[in-house]
Amino acid sequence: MGLVGVVWIIGGCGGSGSAEPAVTKRQFDASAESICRHAVNAYFQRLASRSNAAGPHANAKAGVPPLKRAASQLSELEAPDGEEVRPQALAKAIKHAIEELEGGNDRVSGPRSVFSQLDEVAQDDDLQACSL
């Protein structure tokens, strides 16, 4: 066996070959969109089910539990190589909205919305389901 054959055998043994990223951008986007879509639907369902609650603050706070789940799920998502900050940025923006809601800010639309930071991150990442 010549040198080329030995190099070929050594190179092919025990190696992982061409390593593909564990998750692609498309897979990450689909997972993030699914998490956000579920959270947004649950958020608005909780608001609607508590429409008779006392005051606007009670209504706005009603949507916090699904947002907490989404923040946790997004922060645990595996990101594509080189884009490790994406899930953390989304989770951080949701956590900001949660803090605002729990602090009594009931602005859920407009430029000063509790979701403005999330909307900005979602638009930057082209994740429409994550934008409220």
LINBEL-V445651 format. One record per residue. N is the residue number from 1. RES is the residue in three letters. SS is DSSP state (hx for helix, st for strand, lp for the rest). PHI is phi in whole degrees, 0 to 359 (none if undefined). D_LAST is the distance of its C-alpha to the last C-alpha in Angstrom with 1 decimal. Layout:
<<N/RES/SS/PHI/D_LAST> <N/RES/SS/PHI/D_LAST>>
This chain:
<<1/MET/lp/none/64.8> <2/GLY/lp/277/64.0> <3/LEU/hx/300/61.7> <4/VAL/hx/297/59.0> <5/GLY/hx/295/59.1> <6/VAL/hx/295/58.9> <7/VAL/hx/298/55.9> <8/TRP/hx/296/54.2> <9/ILE/hx/294/54.9> <10/ILE/hx/297/53.8> <11/GLY/hx/294/50.6> <12/GLY/hx/266/49.7> <13/CYS/lp/268/50.5> <14/GLY/lp/74/48.0> <15/GLY/lp/275/45.5> <16/SER/lp/267/42.0> <17/GLY/lp/71/42.4> <18/SER/lp/282/39.6> <19/ALA/lp/280/36.7> <20/GLU/lp/270/33.5> <21/PRO/lp/300/30.2> <22/ALA/lp/299/29.3> <23/VAL/lp/220/25.9> <24/THR/lp/269/25.0> <25/LYS/hx/300/21.9> <26/ARG/hx/298/21.3> <27/GLN/hx/294/21.7> <28/PHE/hx/299/19.4> <29/ASP/hx/302/16.6> <30/ALA/hx/296/17.3> <31/SER/hx/294/17.3> <32/ALA/hx/297/14.1> <33/GLU/hx/298/12.3> <34/SER/hx/296/14.1> <35/ILE/hx/299/13.2> <36/CYS/hx/294/9.4> <37/ARG/hx/301/9.9> <38/HIS/hx/297/12.2> <39/ALA/hx/295/10.3> <40/VAL/hx/296/7.3> <41/ASN/hx/299/10.4> <42/ALA/hx/295/12.4> <43/TYR/hx/302/10.1> <44/PHE/hx/289/10.2> <45/GLN/hx/296/13.8> <46/ARG/hx/294/14.8> <47/LEU/hx/297/13.7> <48/ALA/hx/295/15.6> <49/SER/hx/289/18.5> <50/ARG/lp/246/18.9> <51/SER/lp/296/18.7> <52/ASN/lp/266/22.3> <53/ALA/lp/295/22.0> <54/ALA/lp/285/23.4> <55/GLY/hx/82/21.3> <56/PRO/hx/292/17.7> <57/HIS/hx/295/17.7> <58/ALA/hx/296/18.7> <59/ASN/hx/294/15.9> <60/ALA/hx/297/13.2> <61/LYS/hx/291/15.2> <62/ALA/hx/300/15.5> <63/GLY/lp/274/12.3> <64/VAL/hx/295/13.6> <65/PRO/hx/306/15.7> <66/PRO/hx/294/13.4> <67/LEU/hx/290/11.5> <68/LYS/hx/297/15.0> <69/ARG/hx/298/16.0> <70/ALA/hx/296/13.3> <71/ALA/hx/300/14.3> <72/SER/hx/295/17.8> <73/GLN/hx/296/17.6> <74/LEU/hx/294/15.9> <75/SER/hx/292/18.5> <76/GLU/hx/268/21.2> <77/LEU/lp/295/20.3> <78/GLU/lp/281/23.1> <79/ALA/lp/259/22.2> <80/PRO/lp/297/24.3> <81/ASP/lp/307/27.2> <82/GLY/lp/84/26.5> <83/GLU/lp/234/22.7> <84/GLU/lp/297/23.0> <85/VAL/hx/282/20.6> <86/ARG/hx/301/17.5> <87/PRO/hx/295/16.9> <88/GLN/hx/292/17.9> <89/ALA/hx/295/15.6> <90/LEU/hx/295/12.5> <91/ALA/hx/298/14.1> <92/LYS/hx/296/15.0> <93/ALA/hx/294/11.6> <94/ILE/hx/292/10.5> <95/LYS/hx/298/14.0> <96/HIS/hx/298/13.6> <97/ALA/hx/298/10.7> <98/ILE/hx/299/13.2> <99/GLU/hx/301/16.0> <100/GLU/hx/295/14.6> <101/LEU/hx/297/13.9> <102/GLU/hx/292/17.3> <103/GLY/lp/276/18.9> <104/GLY/lp/103/18.2> <105/ASN/lp/285/15.4> <106/ASP/lp/251/13.7> <107/ARG/lp/282/11.7> <108/VAL/lp/252/8.2> <109/SER/lp/211/7.9> <110/GLY/lp/93/10.2> <111/PRO/lp/294/11.7> <112/ARG/lp/255/12.5> <113/SER/lp/295/9.4> <114/VAL/lp/297/9.6> <115/PHE/lp/261/6.4> <116/SER/hx/298/8.2> <117/GLN/hx/294/10.2> <118/LEU/hx/296/7.7> <119/ASP/hx/301/6.3> <120/GLU/hx/296/10.1> <121/VAL/hx/296/11.2> <122/ALA/hx/297/9.1> <123/GLN/hx/292/10.5> <124/ASP/hx/298/13.8> <125/ASP/lp/267/14.1> <126/ASP/lp/56/13.0> <127/LEU/lp/248/10.8> <128/GLN/hx/298/8.5> <129/ALA/hx/292/7.7> <130/CYS/hx/271/6.4> <131/SER/lp/263/3.8> <132/LEU/lp/262/0.0>>
